[in-house]
Amino acid sequence: MRMKSTRKAKKRRPRSSGGGITVQRAAAARGVPSAGRLRAWARAAYGGALEVTLRVVGAAEGRRLNRAFRSRDYATNVLSFGYGRRPLRGDIVLCHPVVAREARRQGKTLPAHYAHLVVHGMLHLRGLDHARKAAAARMERAEVRILRRLGLGDPYAVE
């Protein structure tokens, strides 16, 4: 016969997601920046109330999402899915194999490229885009300004 414990069970506190930012790693990948760094980069792009999930995925999931939501049959570096602006809500999906390949080809560090793409995704959630030339220039200026505040260089500079 099992005796009931007289001790009260401790309630588990939910883990903090870092100010409304949850980080998910759906792919085992070397070199992915820490959850804390990913959150800091997202916060740098938006200082208000937010509910954002940053999800790092492999090529198969990246391709499947890009095909399903953009009708493009390949994995892309970053996808943004916005659900509202007050608070800012959405998902940002980062495809690690693509991000790593691009960083190597562009001669960037992997963390610097991740920072750029997190900021890029956050700006999409804020409503910026790069569909037209003027909008693209505005978005690039915002990215450069935010990355400079983070101590990172211009991701569009050709070296």
TAFEN-V379754 format. One record per residue. N is the residue number from 1. RES is the residue in three letters. D_CENTER is the distance of its C-alpha to the mean C-alpha in whole Angstrom. Layout:
# TAFEN-V379754
((N & RES & D_CENTER) (N & RES & D_CENTER))
This chain:
# TAFEN-V379754
((1 & MET & 52) (2 & ARG & 49) (3 & MET & 49) (4 & LYS & 46) (5 & SER & 45) (6 & THR & 46) (7 & ARG & 42) (8 & LYS & 40) (9 & ALA & 37) (10 & LYS & 34) (11 & LYS & 31) (12 & ARG & 28) (13 & ARG & 25) (14 & PRO & 22) (15 & ARG & 19) (16 & SER & 17) (17 & SER & 14) (18 & GLY & 13) (19 & GLY & 14) (20 & GLY & 13) (21 & ILE & 9) (22 & THR & 10) (23 & VAL & 8) (24 & GLN & 10) (25 & ARG & 11) (26 & ALA & 13) (27 & ALA & 14) (28 & ALA & 16) (29 & ALA & 15) (30 & ARG & 17) (31 & GLY & 15) (32 & VAL & 11) (33 & PRO & 11) (34 & SER & 12) (35 & ALA & 10) (36 & GLY & 12) (37 & ARG & 10) (38 & LEU & 7) (39 & ARG & 8) (40 & ALA & 10) (41 & TRP & 8) (42 & ALA & 7) (43 & ARG & 10) (44 & ALA & 12) (45 & ALA & 11) (46 & TYR & 12) (47 & GLY & 15) (48 & GLY & 16) (49 & ALA & 16) (50 & LEU & 13) (51 & GLU & 12) (52 & VAL & 9) (53 & THR & 7) (54 & LEU & 4) (55 & ARG & 7) (56 & VAL & 8) (57 & VAL & 11) (58 & GLY & 14) (59 & ALA & 16) (60 & ALA & 18) (61 & GLU & 15) (62 & GLY & 13) (63 & ARG & 17) (64 & ARG & 18) (65 & LEU & 15) (66 & ASN & 15) (67 & ARG & 19) (68 & ALA & 19) (69 & PHE & 17) (70 & ARG & 18) (71 & SER & 21) (72 & ARG & 20) (73 & ASP & 21) (74 & TYR & 19) (75 & ALA & 15) (76 & THR & 13) (77 & ASN & 10) (78 & VAL & 8) (79 & LEU & 9) (80 & SER & 8) (81 & PHE & 11) (82 & GLY & 12) (83 & TYR & 15) (84 & GLY & 16) (85 & ARG & 17) (86 & ARG & 19) (87 & PRO & 17) (88 & LEU & 14) (89 & ARG & 12) (90 & GLY & 10) (91 & ASP & 8) (92 & ILE & 5) (93 & VAL & 6) (94 & LEU & 6) (95 & CYS & 10) (96 & HIS & 11) (97 & PRO & 14) (98 & VAL & 14) (99 & VAL & 11) (100 & ALA & 14) (101 & ARG & 17) (102 & GLU & 16) (103 & ALA & 16) (104 & ARG & 19) (105 & ARG & 21) (106 & GLN & 19) (107 & GLY & 21) (108 & LYS & 18) (109 & THR & 16) (110 & LEU & 14) (111 & PRO & 12) (112 & ALA & 13) (113 & HIS & 11) (114 & TYR & 8) (115 & ALA & 8) (116 & HIS & 9) (117 & LEU & 7) (118 & VAL & 4) (119 & VAL & 7) (120 & HIS & 8) (121 & GLY & 6) (122 & MET & 7) (123 & LEU & 11) (124 & HIS & 11) (125 & LEU & 11) (126 & ARG & 13) (127 & GLY & 15) (128 & LEU & 15) (129 & ASP & 16) (130 & HIS & 18) (131 & ALA & 20) (132 & ARG & 23) (133 & LYS & 24) (134 & ALA & 24) (135 & ALA & 21) (136 & ALA & 19) (137 & ALA & 21) (138 & ARG & 20) (139 & MET & 16) (140 & GLU & 17) (141 & ARG & 19) (142 & ALA & 16) (143 & GLU & 14) (144 & VAL & 17) (145 & ARG & 18) (146 & ILE & 14) (147 & LEU & 14) (148 & ARG & 18) (149 & ARG & 18) (150 & LEU & 15) (151 & GLY & 18) (152 & LEU & 17) (153 & GLY & 18) (154 & ASP & 18) (155 & PRO & 16) (156 & TYR & 19) (157 & ALA & 22) (158 & VAL & 24) (159 & GLU & 26))
